[in-house]
Amino acid sequence: MKLEHCREKIDKIDTQILALLNRRAQIAKGIGSIKATAGLPIIDAARENAILRTIARDNPGDLCDAAAVRIFRQILDESRQVQIENATTIATSGEAVK
């Protein structure tokens, strides 16, 4: 396999990853709205720990478990930030960000 061909494949995968991350962020925003209107805390440490345990347990590939967990920890951090921003908007304006 040639280098350029490999890079093209990675570029396509990166585009798919970005689309999935944005879909995840959209859902996280909705979760933030639910939490804000219900008066629930944004951070759910038990849920985040369960996600990370599942990632380590179900990791099937060449990426080591520790690396997969580090990546998902960052994804969770960013999802939490989306929820915080949405909750802040709801608190100040009464409306969720769309």
Secondary structure, 3 states (H helix, E strand, C coil): CCHHHHHHHHHHHHHHHHHHHHHHHHHHHHHHHHHHHHCCCCCCHHHHHHHHHHHHHHCCCCCCHHHHHHHHHHHHHHHHHHHHHHHHHHHHHCCCCC
